[in-house]
């Protein structure tokens, strides 16, 4: 059972945030920046944030040419522009708040490999640049870089073109999350891990957040004025009616590759494949499009078919004819919907949600956190 002291002093907060990934920590920092004296608690169900925030590839990206063309097929032009603007604003906030050195931010180039099946996209490049021109003060977001194909060493029988994205970079995911945690703590944010939220009850005058205490075998009732849900792919465990579909991402990283011929970050096939140089290694991920049904999962397991396809891509397209071994593998869980638009709204009067990052959490997470923090302060 809980003591008088615990009930009296340790369970009451102004704001409780569920989820300690990029969005949750960013929201907590934003709340403390605006209201330094408020009590802010972040609850994380595992020891580390478990979805995608600590498992992504570290792309500071706004979207490849074929990704944006795909968005234009499912969204109005104005919505696509707004989404790219959100990514730009999110990356700027992340870099301004934490600093480039703290997150290992670099600009070694960002490119999209164009296969024979995607050569049609090259004819749309100027139109996409025109659509996005105002966001980049008239500069071209995308430019051809076909002349670099040979120096990068990609298999010419598979890759027919190369497009440079002029406004993307890369970062170190571990350093970014470490810096977000340190920044939140320095602002006075409390972070409690191993806290699986059982239920959330909005009583209009405040919110109860119920967390089971496994040793005491009773429920702990935290209270707050506002609760912010930042659980991304795992949102339906708390809010079953929301349109949030989990999407697992398969990733591998090689051992160091001698004389690796490229640096920077690279996209393929509407962003479904992605790879980068990292400490002289190749980090490669994606392939969800090969088995959408199988990868619509919250299970942290390997999809053998996709892992094999990633290795095939590594050996036949990215480093053809090179001897390279896989050093490690992991999976992360992202969240998707019918479009790439995130869900940012008040679920009830005092429960606000910022979820469904569409695989763009690094880019948009800081701004989504800022936005839901602002919503919480307005109420």
Backbone torsions as a table, in degrees:
resi	resn	phi	psi	omega
1	UNK	NA	155.6	179.4
2	UNK	-82.4	150.5	178.4
3	UNK	-83.2	166.8	174.2
4	UNK	-57.3	-43.0	-176.9
5	UNK	-62.9	-42.9	178.5
6	UNK	-62.5	-46.8	-179.1
7	UNK	-64.9	-33.8	-175.1
8	UNK	-77.6	-34.7	-166.3
9	UNK	-128.6	-13.3	-169.3
10	UNK	-114.5	2.8	-173.9
11	UNK	-118.9	-1.8	-173.7
12	UNK	-106.2	130.9	-178.5
13	UNK	-139.3	161.0	171.4
14	UNK	-79.8	-43.6	-177.8
15	UNK	-136.3	132.9	173.5
16	UNK	-118.1	131.3	179.3
17	UNK	-114.3	129.8	-180.0
18	UNK	-103.7	113.9	-177.2
19	UNK	112.8	122.0	-175.9
20	UNK	-109.6	31.7	174.0
21	UNK	-83.5	-160.3	-176.4
22	UNK	-59.6	-46.5	-176.9
23	UNK	-66.5	-47.1	-177.6
24	UNK	-62.0	-47.1	179.8
25	UNK	-67.7	-36.6	177.9
26	UNK	-64.7	-41.4	177.9
27	UNK	-62.9	-41.9	-179.9
28	UNK	-62.5	-44.7	179.3
29	UNK	-63.0	-43.6	179.7
30	UNK	-61.4	-41.5	178.8
31	UNK	-62.5	-43.3	-179.6
32	UNK	-71.5	-31.5	176.2
33	UNK	-64.2	-38.0	-176.7
34	UNK	-86.8	-31.2	-179.3
35	UNK	-135.1	77.8	-172.3
36	UNK	-58.1	-27.3	-176.7
37	UNK	-88.1	-4.7	-179.5
38	UNK	-73.4	152.5	177.1
39	UNK	-95.2	119.7	-175.9
40	UNK	-122.0	128.1	179.8
41	UNK	-121.4	134.4	172.2
42	UNK	-110.4	127.5	177.7
43	UNK	-108.6	128.2	178.7
44	UNK	-122.8	131.4	-173.6
45	UNK	-74.4	-23.7	-179.2
46	UNK	-116.1	-178.8	178.7
47	UNK	-66.6	-40.2	176.0
48	UNK	-121.5	155.1	172.0
49	UNK	-58.0	132.3	-161.4
50	UNK	-110.2	-11.0	-173.9
51	UNK	-78.3	-91.3	-177.7
52	UNK	-127.3	-14.4	-172.7
53	UNK	-60.9	-35.3	179.6
54	UNK	-101.9	6.2	-172.9
55	UNK	-125.4	3.5	-178.2
56	UNK	-77.6	175.5	-174.8
57	UNK	-87.1	-5.0	178.7
58	UNK	78.5	33.6	176.9
59	UNK	-89.3	122.3	172.7
60	UNK	-93.4	77.9	-164.9
61	UNK	-119.1	155.5	176.7
62	UNK	-108.7	-6.2	-178.3
63	UNK	116.4	138.3	178.4
64	UNK	-79.9	170.6	179.3
65	UNK	-57.2	-49.5	-177.4
66	UNK	-71.5	-28.1	173.9
67	UNK	-62.8	-46.3	-178.3
68	UNK	-67.5	-37.7	175.9
69	UNK	-63.4	-37.4	176.4
70	UNK	-65.1	-40.8	177.3
71	UNK	-62.5	-37.9	-179.2
72	UNK	-66.7	-19.0	176.3
73	UNK	-79.8	-20.8	-175.1
74	UNK	-118.2	-7.6	-176.1
75	UNK	-135.7	151.1	173.6
76	UNK	-62.6	154.5	-179.2
77	UNK	-55.3	-44.1	-178.1
78	UNK	-61.1	-36.7	179.5
79	UNK	-69.1	-37.8	178.0
80	UNK	-65.1	-43.7	177.8
81	UNK	-59.8	-44.3	-179.8
82	UNK	-62.8	-37.3	-179.3
83	UNK	-69.4	-41.8	177.1
84	UNK	-64.8	-38.4	176.6
85	UNK	-61.8	-39.8	177.7
86	UNK	-61.2	-41.7	179.3
87	UNK	-64.4	-44.1	178.4
88	UNK	-61.8	-46.9	-178.3
89	UNK	-64.5	-38.8	179.4
90	UNK	-64.3	-43.1	179.1
91	UNK	-66.2	-38.7	178.4
92	UNK	-64.9	-41.6	178.6
93	UNK	-65.1	-43.7	179.2
94	UNK	-58.7	-46.7	-177.6
95	UNK	-69.4	-39.2	179.5
96	UNK	-67.1	-41.2	-175.9
97	UNK	-70.5	-42.9	-172.4
98	UNK	-102.2	-27.4	-176.8
99	UNK	90.0	140.2	-175.9
100	UNK	-61.0	-39.5	-177.7
101	UNK	-64.7	-39.0	-176.7
102	UNK	-67.9	-27.0	-178.2
103	UNK	-106.8	4.5	-179.9
104	UNK	64.1	35.3	-177.8
105	UNK	-74.7	133.7	177.6
106	UNK	-142.8	157.5	174.2
107	UNK	-122.2	88.3	178.5
108	UNK	-101.1	11.1	-179.9
109	UNK	104.3	145.7	176.2
110	UNK	-133.0	130.8	-172.5
111	UNK	-137.8	154.9	171.1
112	UNK	-119.5	128.7	176.5
113	UNK	-84.7	129.7	-176.6
114	UNK	-107.9	121.0	177.4
115	UNK	-87.6	175.1	178.9
116	UNK	-60.2	-35.4	-179.6
117	UNK	-70.9	-15.2	-176.6
118	UNK	-111.2	6.9	-177.9
119	UNK	-60.3	-24.5	177.4
120	UNK	-58.5	-29.4	-177.5
121	UNK	-64.4	-26.3	-178.9
122	UNK	-62.0	-32.9	179.8
123	UNK	-73.0	-13.4	-180.0
124	UNK	-98.4	-1.7	-174.0
125	UNK	-59.8	-48.6	-177.7
126	UNK	-62.9	-37.8	179.5
127	UNK	-66.6	-41.4	177.6
128	UNK	-65.0	-41.1	176.0
129	UNK	-59.8	-39.1	178.5
130	UNK	-64.5	-43.9	-179.3
131	UNK	-61.2	-37.6	-175.5
132	UNK	-95.0	1.4	-169.8
133	UNK	-56.1	-42.1	-176.6
134	UNK	-64.2	-28.9	180.0
135	UNK	-69.4	-25.8	-174.7
136	UNK	-116.7	25.4	177.1
137	UNK	53.7	38.5	176.6
138	UNK	88.3	-9.5	179.1
139	UNK	-75.7	153.3	-180.0
140	UNK	-76.9	127.2	175.7
141	UNK	-69.2	-36.7	-175.4
142	UNK	-126.3	137.3	175.2
143	UNK	-136.9	146.8	177.2
144	UNK	-63.9	144.3	177.7
145	UNK	-139.5	36.7	-174.7
146	UNK	-58.7	-28.7	-176.1
147	UNK	-66.3	-16.3	-178.6
148	UNK	-90.4	-5.9	-177.8
149	UNK	-57.0	-46.1	-175.8
150	UNK	-65.5	-42.2	-178.3
151	UNK	-67.8	-29.9	178.1
152	UNK	-75.5	-22.6	174.0
153	UNK	83.7	14.8	179.1
154	UNK	-72.2	150.8	-175.7
155	UNK	-64.9	116.3	-175.8
156	UNK	-67.9	-23.9	179.1
157	UNK	-72.3	-16.2	179.2
158	UNK	-105.9	-32.6	-173.9
159	UNK	-112.9	123.2	-174.6
160	UNK	-107.1	-11.5	-179.1
161	UNK	-160.7	165.6	-179.5
162	UNK	-141.1	128.7	179.9
163	UNK	-116.8	129.8	177.4
164	UNK	-92.9	133.2	169.6
165	UNK	-95.1	121.0	-171.7
166	UNK	-86.8	3.0	-175.5
167	UNK	-135.0	35.9	178.1
168	UNK	-126.3	155.6	176.8
169	UNK	-141.4	-163.1	-179.4
170	UNK	-140.6	157.9	177.9
171	UNK	-145.7	173.3	179.7
172	UNK	-100.3	108.9	-173.5
173	UNK	-58.4	-43.0	-179.9
174	UNK	-62.2	-44.6	178.7
175	UNK	-64.9	-39.2	178.6
176	UNK	-60.1	-48.5	-178.8
177	UNK	-67.7	-38.0	176.4
178	UNK	-60.6	-42.5	-179.3
179	UNK	-68.6	-38.6	176.7
180	UNK	-62.8	-44.0	178.7
181	UNK	-62.4	-47.8	-178.8
182	UNK	-62.5	-40.7	-179.9
183	UNK	-65.4	-43.6	178.6
184	UNK	-60.7	-45.7	-179.7
185	UNK	-64.1	-40.1	-179.6
186	UNK	-64.7	-24.6	176.7
187	UNK	-85.6	-3.6	179.4
188	UNK	94.4	13.2	176.6
189	UNK	-73.8	135.8	173.4
190	UNK	-93.4	135.6	178.0
191	UNK	-123.9	121.5	177.5
192	UNK	-116.4	123.9	179.8
193	UNK	-101.9	167.2	-177.9
194	UNK	69.3	27.6	-177.4
195	UNK	-116.7	95.7	177.5
196	UNK	-85.9	115.9	-179.2
197	UNK	-72.7	128.1	-178.4
198	UNK	-87.6	-50.6	178.4
199	UNK	-148.7	161.3	174.9
200	UNK	-127.9	126.3	-179.4
201	UNK	-121.5	114.1	177.9
202	UNK	-93.1	113.9	179.7
203	UNK	-99.9	16.5	178.4
204	UNK	71.5	-38.8	174.2
205	UNK	-88.4	-7.9	-179.0
206	UNK	172.2	175.7	-174.9
207	UNK	-127.3	135.5	170.5
208	UNK	-99.4	133.7	176.2
209	UNK	-117.0	117.6	-173.4
210	UNK	-99.5	124.0	179.4
211	UNK	-127.0	122.1	178.3
212	UNK	-66.3	137.9	173.2
213	UNK	-103.1	108.6	-169.3
214	UNK	-71.9	-31.2	-179.9
215	UNK	-75.0	-45.4	179.9
216	UNK	-79.2	-14.2	-179.3
217	UNK	56.2	46.8	173.9
218	UNK	-149.3	166.1	-180.0
219	UNK	-87.6	137.3	172.9
220	UNK	-95.0	131.9	-179.5
221	UNK	-110.3	103.7	171.7
222	UNK	-85.5	148.6	176.7
223	UNK	-125.0	150.5	179.2
224	UNK	-154.8	158.3	172.3
225	UNK	-70.7	-41.7	-178.3
226	UNK	-137.5	147.1	175.3
227	UNK	-122.6	134.2	178.9
228	UNK	-114.1	122.4	-178.7
229	UNK	-97.4	119.1	-176.4
230	UNK	-131.1	48.4	-173.0
231	UNK	-99.3	2.9	172.9
232	UNK	45.1	-111.7	-173.2
233	UNK	-66.2	-19.4	-175.5
234	UNK	-101.8	16.1	-174.1
235	UNK	-63.6	-33.9	-174.6
236	UNK	-69.7	-14.5	173.5
237	UNK	-65.1	-30.7	178.3
238	UNK	-99.9	-35.2	-176.3
239	UNK	-128.5	82.7	-171.4
240	UNK	-60.4	-24.5	-174.7
241	UNK	-84.4	-4.9	-175.9
242	UNK	-79.7	145.1	-179.7
243	UNK	-83.5	80.0	179.3
244	UNK	-128.7	115.3	-176.9
245	UNK	-110.1	120.5	178.4
246	UNK	-68.1	146.3	176.4
247	UNK	-138.4	114.0	-176.7
248	UNK	-79.3	141.8	176.3
249	UNK	-114.9	129.1	178.9
250	UNK	-96.5	134.6	-176.6
251	UNK	-136.2	145.6	170.0
252	UNK	-138.0	159.2	175.6
253	UNK	-137.1	138.9	-176.7
254	UNK	-86.1	168.8	165.2
255	UNK	-68.9	165.4	177.5
256	UNK	-54.1	137.6	-177.7
257	UNK	-108.3	120.2	-179.8
258	UNK	-65.1	132.6	177.4
259	UNK	53.7	45.6	176.4
260	UNK	-57.9	125.9	-168.5
261	UNK	-84.0	3.8	-178.4
262	UNK	-143.6	157.3	168.3
263	UNK	-128.0	172.8	177.9
264	UNK	97.2	-170.1	-178.1
265	UNK	-119.7	149.3	-172.4
266	UNK	-137.8	143.3	177.7
267	UNK	-118.9	154.5	172.8
268	UNK	-146.4	148.7	171.3
269	UNK	51.4	64.1	177.2
270	UNK	59.9	27.6	178.9
271	UNK	81.9	2.3	179.6
272	UNK	-70.3	-25.2	169.0
273	UNK	-114.9	146.4	178.9
274	UNK	-153.5	145.3	177.1
275	UNK	-151.9	163.4	-179.1
276	UNK	-157.4	161.2	168.5
277	UNK	-82.8	134.8	178.0
278	UNK	-145.0	108.7	-180.0
279	UNK	54.4	41.3	179.0
280	UNK	77.2	8.1	177.4
281	UNK	-111.0	171.9	171.4
282	UNK	-111.8	119.8	171.5
283	UNK	-97.4	125.3	-174.8
284	UNK	-132.8	134.2	179.7
285	UNK	-148.6	172.7	176.3
286	UNK	115.7	-152.3	179.5
287	UNK	88.8	8.5	-178.5
288	UNK	-58.5	-29.2	-178.1
289	UNK	-67.8	-14.8	179.0
290	UNK	-76.2	-19.7	-178.0
291	UNK	-157.7	69.7	-177.5
292	UNK	-57.0	-43.8	-177.7
293	UNK	-63.5	-45.8	-178.7
294	UNK	-67.4	-31.2	-178.3
295	UNK	-90.4	-1.4	171.7
296	UNK	-82.0	76.8	-168.2
297	UNK	-152.4	149.6	172.9
298	UNK	-99.2	4.2	-176.9
299	UNK	-83.4	130.4	179.4
300	UNK	-87.5	74.4	178.0
301	UNK	-132.0	162.5	-179.7
302	UNK	-86.5	141.6	170.3
303	UNK	-96.3	107.3	-172.9
304	UNK	-59.9	-38.0	-179.8
305	UNK	-62.7	-45.6	-177.8
306	UNK	-70.0	-39.7	177.1
307	UNK	-59.6	-39.0	178.3
308	UNK	-66.7	-40.1	178.8
309	UNK	-65.8	-36.7	176.2
310	UNK	-62.5	-42.5	177.7
311	UNK	-64.7	-40.5	177.4
312	UNK	-60.8	-43.6	178.5
313	UNK	-62.0	-41.7	179.2
314	UNK	-60.3	-45.1	-172.7
315	UNK	-84.6	-25.6	-175.2
316	UNK	-102.7	-26.4	-175.2
317	UNK	-115.3	-49.4	-172.0
318	UNK	-79.7	-47.3	179.4
319	UNK	-128.9	63.0	-176.4
320	UNK	-63.7	133.5	177.0
321	UNK	77.0	3.3	-179.7
322	UNK	-100.1	147.3	175.6
323	UNK	-90.5	116.8	-177.3
324	UNK	-146.2	142.0	-178.2
325	UNK	-115.9	152.8	177.8
326	UNK	-86.6	126.6	-177.4
327	UNK	-95.5	-30.6	-175.7
328	UNK	-159.7	161.1	178.6
329	UNK	-143.7	152.6	172.0
330	UNK	-158.9	172.2	175.3
331	UNK	-130.4	155.0	173.8
332	UNK	-135.4	158.2	-177.7
333	UNK	-114.6	117.5	177.2
334	UNK	-100.9	-178.9	179.6
335	UNK	-135.2	136.8	-175.6
336	UNK	-134.9	167.4	173.7
337	UNK	-143.8	-162.3	-179.4
338	UNK	-67.5	-28.7	173.1
339	UNK	-127.9	178.0	179.6
340	UNK	-84.9	5.6	179.9
341	UNK	-68.5	132.0	174.4
342	UNK	-73.0	163.7	173.4
343	UNK	-99.3	115.3	178.7
344	UNK	-131.6	108.1	-175.9
345	UNK	-166.8	167.5	171.3
346	UNK	-85.5	119.5	177.9
347	UNK	-76.3	-43.1	169.4
348	UNK	-135.3	-173.6	-176.6
349	UNK	-56.1	-42.4	-173.2
350	UNK	-115.2	7.9	178.5
351	UNK	-118.6	118.2	-175.3
352	UNK	-117.7	143.9	-177.4
353	UNK	-127.3	142.4	172.4
354	UNK	-135.8	94.9	-171.3
355	UNK	-139.6	178.3	176.8
356	UNK	62.7	71.9	-175.9
357	UNK	-79.6	-7.6	175.9
358	UNK	62.6	29.6	-179.4
359	UNK	77.8	8.9	-177.6
360	UNK	-118.8	30.2	-175.9
361	UNK	-59.9	-37.8	178.8
362	UNK	-60.1	-43.1	-176.2
363	UNK	-74.8	-44.6	-170.8
364	UNK	-104.0	-10.9	-172.8
365	UNK	-57.7	-40.9	-178.6
366	UNK	-64.6	-41.5	-179.3
367	UNK	-72.6	-35.5	176.3
368	UNK	-64.5	-42.0	175.8
369	UNK	-60.5	-43.1	177.5
370	UNK	-62.0	-41.6	-177.1
371	UNK	-67.3	-45.8	-178.4
372	UNK	-72.1	-28.7	173.9
373	UNK	-63.9	-42.3	177.1
374	UNK	-62.2	-39.7	177.7
375	UNK	-63.3	-39.7	179.7
376	UNK	-65.5	-37.2	-178.6
377	UNK	-75.3	-24.3	-179.2
378	UNK	-73.9	-30.0	-173.3
379	UNK	-73.8	NA	NA
